[in-house]
Amino acid sequence: MLRRAVVTVVAAAVAVALAVFLWPSDDDQSAAVFVADARFPAALAALDDGGLLYGERLTGRIREVDSQANLQEKPVAAVDVSTEGQRGLVGLAVDDAGRIFAAWTRPDLRLVVGRVAPGDPRLVWLGPETTDIANGGHIAFAPDGRLVIGIGDLGDPDLVSDPSALNGKLLALDPDGSPDQRPGVVSAGWNNPFAFTFTARDELWVADNAPGSRSERIARGDQQDPAITELEGESAPSGLAAVGPARLLMCGFVSRTLQPFVIASDGTVSPDGEPLATDCALGVAVLADDRVVYANENAIRILRVAN
C-alpha cells in the first residue's frame, strides 16, 4: 500500500539541467508535427528503429510511423472496441522480439490484453468488466519481461484496499500466459495508475489520477512503501516518460501540459522548469534516438533533445 506521508510540489523548483528541449526553428515548423490528423492517439509505443506505434482509441486501429514521420497507409492491426466513456484502445507495448501487445475494452465492456501482431492475434488476459471512467489500461514491459498493466478503481474505490480485487492495482502478466492467468500484484492503493513508465535504472514510476478534490500524485510503483509527491492543481495524468535515469515528463489531459520533473535522492520529485508544451493531452514517449513525442486528440508532435 502507499504510505500517507507526502511531499507537496510547490510551483517554484530548482531546475536541473539534465537535458535541453528545443522546439524546431521558425523556418522548420514541419519538424514539430510527427503525425498530422491523428485520430485520438491514446496509446504510444516507441520502436527500436526510431519509429513509433500509436493506437487510435476510438477506432481500435494500430498505426506505424517511421523515424522520418512517414505514416504507413495500412494499419499494423485492429481490434474491436467499445468507446463509451474512457473505453477504447488504451495500451500498446512492444517486446524485445518485436511482438506487439495491446490493451483494449471489447464490445462486451471487458478490458483485455492480447498479442495483436505479427501473426495471428492471441488473447493474453481476460480482465475485469469496465466502467465509464477509471479503467486504466496502459501497458509496458518490465525489465524482467513481464507485461505490466495499470487498473483503476473501476468506479468502486472501496475495493482498492482489497488484496483479492483488481481495483487500483499495478499488475504483472505473463505475455505468453493463458487468458485466465492470475496476474501478480506489483503495487496497490492507486486511484487510476494510467500513466507509468520504467526509467533507465529500471525503476517503475507512476503518475496517479485522483478522483474529485483529492490530490494527484507521483510515486514509485514498484515499492510497497514509497515516498509520495502530491501535485498542485488538477492535471489528470495521461502519460509519463523517463528521460535518462532521473527525469520524468508528464502529460496531463486536463492541464494540457508536458511538464518535466526531476527525481530527488529521497524518492520525491519536483518540477524541472516550465512546461515544455501546452498542447499535450493523451500521452508521451521517448523514441530510440531520444526525441520526445507527445499526443493530443488530433496530432502527435515532436521535440528535439540535445543532451
C-alpha positions as CSV (number, residue, x, y, z in Angstrom):
1,M,0.0,0.0,0.0
2,L,1.1,3.6,-0.5
3,R,2.1,5.3,2.7
4,R,0.4,8.5,3.7
5,A,3.5,10.7,4.3
6,V,3.7,13.1,1.4
7,V,5.7,15.9,0.0
8,T,3.7,18.6,-1.8
9,V,5.1,20.0,-5.0
10,V,5.5,23.8,-5.0
11,A,5.3,25.8,-8.1
12,A,8.9,27.1,-7.8
13,A,11.6,24.5,-8.1
14,V,15.3,24.4,-8.8
15,A,15.8,23.3,-12.4
16,V,18.4,20.6,-13.0
17,A,19.9,20.7,-16.5
18,L,20.0,17.0,-17.4
19,A,18.8,17.7,-21.0
20,V,17.8,20.7,-23.1
21,F,14.5,20.5,-25.1
22,L,14.3,22.6,-28.2
23,W,11.4,23.5,-30.5
24,P,12.2,23.5,-34.2
25,S,13.3,26.8,-35.6
26,D,10.7,29.1,-37.1
27,D,11.8,28.1,-40.6
28,D,11.4,24.4,-39.8
29,Q,7.9,24.2,-38.3
30,S,7.1,20.9,-40.1
31,A,9.6,19.1,-37.8
32,A,7.3,19.9,-34.8
33,V,4.5,17.7,-36.3
34,F,5.2,14.0,-36.3
35,V,1.7,12.8,-37.3
36,A,-1.0,15.2,-38.5
37,D,-4.7,14.3,-38.4
38,A,-4.1,11.5,-35.9
39,R,-7.4,10.1,-34.6
40,F,-7.3,10.2,-30.8
41,P,-3.9,8.5,-30.4
42,A,-4.2,7.5,-26.8
43,A,-1.5,4.7,-26.8
44,L,2.1,5.3,-27.9
45,A,4.9,2.7,-28.1
46,A,8.4,3.5,-29.4
47,L,10.2,1.1,-31.8
48,D,13.8,0.1,-31.8
49,D,14.4,1.6,-35.3
50,G,13.3,5.1,-34.2
51,G,9.8,4.8,-35.3
52,L,6.5,4.8,-33.4
53,L,3.4,2.8,-33.0
54,Y,0.2,4.5,-31.9
55,G,-3.3,3.3,-31.2
56,E,-6.4,5.1,-32.1
57,R,-8.7,4.8,-29.1
58,L,-11.9,5.3,-30.9
59,T,-11.3,3.0,-33.9
60,G,-9.1,0.3,-32.5
61,R,-6.5,0.7,-35.2
62,I,-2.8,0.5,-34.6
63,R,-0.7,2.6,-36.9
64,E,3.1,2.7,-37.6
65,V,5.2,5.8,-38.3
66,D,8.8,5.5,-39.3
67,S,11.6,7.7,-37.9
68,Q,11.1,10.2,-40.7
69,A,7.5,10.7,-39.8
70,N,6.1,8.6,-42.7
71,L,2.8,7.0,-41.8
72,Q,2.2,3.6,-43.1
73,E,-1.1,3.6,-45.1
74,K,-2.2,0.2,-43.8
75,P,-2.8,-0.3,-40.1
76,V,-0.5,-2.9,-38.4
77,A,-3.5,-4.4,-36.6
78,A,-7.0,-3.5,-35.5
79,V,-9.2,-4.7,-32.6
80,D,-13.0,-4.3,-32.0
81,V,-13.5,-1.7,-29.2
82,S,-16.2,-0.2,-27.1
83,T,-15.7,3.6,-26.9
84,E,-18.2,4.5,-24.2
85,G,-16.7,6.9,-21.6
86,Q,-13.0,6.3,-21.3
87,R,-13.0,3.0,-23.1
88,G,-11.3,2.0,-26.3
89,L,-7.8,1.0,-27.4
90,V,-5.9,2.3,-24.4
91,G,-2.5,0.5,-24.3
92,L,0.4,-0.6,-26.5
93,A,3.7,-2.3,-25.8
94,V,6.4,-4.0,-27.9
95,D,8.7,-6.7,-26.6
96,D,12.3,-7.3,-27.5
97,A,11.3,-9.8,-30.2
98,G,9.1,-7.1,-31.9
99,R,5.8,-8.6,-30.9
100,I,3.1,-6.0,-30.4
101,F,0.7,-6.2,-27.5
102,A,-2.4,-4.1,-26.9
103,A,-4.9,-3.4,-24.2
104,W,-8.5,-2.5,-25.1
105,T,-12.1,-2.6,-24.0
106,R,-14.1,-5.1,-26.1
107,P,-17.7,-4.5,-27.1
108,D,-18.8,-6.6,-24.1
109,L,-17.0,-4.0,-22.0
110,R,-14.3,-6.3,-20.7
111,L,-10.7,-4.9,-20.5
112,V,-8.4,-7.4,-22.3
113,V,-4.8,-7.7,-23.2
114,G,-3.7,-9.5,-26.4
115,R,-0.8,-10.0,-28.8
116,V,-2.0,-8.4,-32.0
117,A,1.0,-8.7,-34.4
118,P,2.8,-10.2,-36.1
119,G,0.9,-13.3,-37.0
120,D,-2.5,-14.4,-35.7
121,P,-3.8,-12.5,-32.7
122,R,-3.9,-14.2,-29.3
123,L,-5.7,-13.2,-26.1
124,V,-3.2,-12.9,-23.2
125,W,-5.5,-11.9,-20.4
126,L,-9.3,-11.5,-19.9
127,G,-9.5,-8.6,-17.5
128,P,-12.3,-7.0,-15.5
129,E,-15.6,-5.5,-16.6
130,T,-15.1,-1.8,-17.1
131,T,-16.9,1.4,-16.2
132,D,-17.2,4.7,-17.9
133,I,-14.2,6.1,-16.0
134,A,-11.1,5.0,-14.1
135,N,-10.4,1.8,-16.0
136,G,-6.7,2.2,-16.6
137,G,-5.3,0.0,-19.3
138,H,-1.8,1.4,-20.0
139,I,0.7,-1.4,-20.5
140,A,4.5,-1.5,-20.6
141,F,7.2,-4.3,-20.4
142,A,9.1,-4.6,-17.2
143,P,12.9,-5.3,-17.3
144,D,12.2,-8.9,-16.3
145,G,9.9,-9.4,-19.4
146,R,6.6,-9.3,-17.6
147,L,3.8,-7.1,-19.1
148,V,2.6,-4.6,-16.5
149,I,-0.9,-3.1,-16.7
150,G,-2.5,-0.4,-14.6
151,I,-6.0,-0.9,-13.4
152,G,-8.1,2.0,-12.0
153,D,-10.6,1.8,-9.2
154,L,-13.3,0.8,-11.8
155,G,-15.8,3.0,-10.1
156,D,-15.5,1.2,-6.8
157,P,-12.8,2.9,-4.6
158,D,-13.7,0.7,-1.6
159,L,-12.1,-2.3,-3.4
160,V,-8.8,-0.6,-3.9
161,S,-7.6,-1.8,-0.4
162,D,-8.9,-5.3,-1.1
163,P,-5.9,-7.6,-1.9
164,S,-8.2,-10.0,-3.7
165,A,-9.7,-7.3,-6.1
166,L,-8.1,-5.9,-9.2
167,N,-9.2,-2.4,-8.5
168,G,-6.4,0.2,-8.0
169,K,-3.5,-2.1,-8.8
170,L,-0.5,-2.4,-11.0
171,L,-0.5,-5.9,-12.2
172,A,2.1,-8.1,-13.9
173,L,1.1,-10.5,-16.7
174,D,3.0,-13.4,-18.4
175,P,2.9,-12.3,-22.1
176,D,2.8,-15.9,-23.1
177,G,0.3,-17.0,-20.5
178,S,-3.3,-18.1,-20.9
179,P,-6.2,-15.7,-20.9
180,D,-7.3,-16.9,-17.4
181,Q,-3.9,-16.3,-15.9
182,R,-3.8,-14.8,-12.4
183,P,-1.7,-11.6,-12.6
184,G,0.8,-10.8,-9.9
185,V,0.3,-7.6,-7.9
186,V,3.2,-5.2,-8.4
187,S,1.7,-2.5,-6.1
188,A,-1.7,-1.4,-4.8
189,G,-3.5,1.6,-3.4
190,W,-3.9,3.6,-6.6
191,N,-6.8,5.6,-7.9
192,N,-6.1,5.3,-11.6
193,P,-2.5,4.4,-12.5
194,F,-2.8,5.0,-16.2
195,A,0.4,7.0,-16.6
196,F,3.5,4.9,-15.7
197,T,7.0,4.2,-17.1
198,F,10.3,2.5,-16.4
199,T,13.4,4.6,-16.1
200,A,16.9,3.7,-17.3
201,R,17.6,2.5,-13.7
202,D,14.7,0.0,-14.1
203,E,12.6,2.0,-11.6
204,L,8.8,2.0,-12.1
205,W,7.2,5.4,-11.7
206,V,3.5,6.3,-11.6
207,A,1.6,9.5,-12.1
208,D,-1.8,8.7,-10.4
209,N,-5.1,10.3,-11.4
210,A,-7.2,11.3,-8.4
211,P,-11.0,11.5,-8.0
212,G,-12.8,14.6,-7.0
213,S,-10.8,17.1,-4.9
214,R,-8.1,14.6,-3.9
215,S,-4.6,15.5,-4.9
216,E,-2.9,13.7,-7.8
217,R,0.4,12.2,-7.1
218,I,3.7,10.8,-8.4
219,A,5.4,7.9,-6.7
220,R,7.4,4.7,-7.3
221,G,5.2,1.9,-8.5
222,D,7.5,-1.0,-7.6
223,Q,7.7,-0.3,-3.8
224,Q,5.3,-1.1,-1.1
225,D,6.0,2.0,0.9
226,P,7.2,4.7,-1.5
227,A,7.6,8.4,-0.9
228,I,4.6,10.2,-2.4
229,T,4.7,13.6,-4.1
230,E,1.4,15.3,-4.3
231,L,0.8,17.6,-7.3
232,E,-0.7,21.1,-7.1
233,G,-3.7,21.8,-9.2
234,E,-5.6,19.4,-11.5
235,S,-3.7,17.7,-14.3
236,A,-5.3,14.3,-14.9
237,P,-2.0,12.5,-15.8
238,S,-2.4,10.7,-19.1
239,G,1.2,9.8,-19.9
240,L,4.6,9.5,-18.2
241,A,8.0,9.0,-19.9
242,A,11.5,8.8,-18.5
243,V,14.4,10.9,-19.8
244,G,17.6,9.4,-18.5
245,P,17.8,8.0,-15.0
246,A,16.4,10.9,-13.0
247,R,14.0,12.9,-15.1
248,L,10.3,12.4,-15.9
249,L,7.9,14.0,-18.4
250,M,4.2,14.0,-17.5
251,C,1.4,14.8,-19.9
252,G,-1.9,16.0,-18.4
253,F,-5.3,15.6,-20.1
254,V,-6.8,18.5,-18.1
255,S,-3.7,20.7,-17.7
256,R,-2.7,20.1,-21.4
257,T,0.9,20.5,-20.3
258,L,4.0,18.4,-20.9
259,Q,5.7,19.0,-17.5
260,P,9.3,17.9,-16.7
261,F,10.1,16.6,-13.2
262,V,13.4,15.8,-11.6
263,I,13.7,12.8,-9.2
264,A,15.5,13.5,-5.9
265,S,17.6,11.1,-4.0
266,D,14.8,10.7,-1.3
267,G,12.3,9.4,-3.9
268,T,10.3,12.6,-4.2
269,V,10.0,14.6,-7.5
270,S,9.8,18.3,-8.2
271,P,9.0,20.4,-11.4
272,D,12.1,20.9,-13.5
273,G,11.3,24.3,-15.0
274,E,8.3,25.4,-17.1
275,P,6.1,23.1,-19.2
276,L,7.7,22.0,-22.5
277,A,4.4,22.2,-24.3
278,T,0.8,23.3,-23.6
279,D,-1.0,21.1,-26.1
280,C,-0.2,17.6,-24.6
281,A,-3.3,15.7,-23.7
282,L,-3.1,11.9,-24.3
283,G,0.5,10.6,-23.8
284,V,4.2,11.0,-24.2
285,A,7.0,8.6,-25.3
286,V,10.7,8.7,-25.9
287,L,11.9,7.5,-29.3
288,A,15.0,5.3,-29.8
289,D,17.0,8.4,-30.9
290,D,16.0,10.3,-27.7
291,R,13.5,12.5,-29.4
292,V,10.3,13.0,-27.5
293,V,6.8,12.6,-29.0
294,Y,3.6,13.6,-27.3
295,A,-0.1,13.4,-28.4
296,N,-3.3,15.3,-28.2
297,E,-6.7,14.4,-29.7
298,N,-5.7,15.1,-33.3
299,A,-1.9,15.1,-33.7
300,I,1.4,13.7,-32.5
301,R,4.1,16.3,-32.1
302,I,7.9,16.0,-31.6
303,L,10.6,17.7,-29.6
304,R,14.3,17.5,-30.3
305,V,16.5,16.8,-27.3
306,A,20.1,18.0,-27.0
307,N,21.9,16.2,-24.2
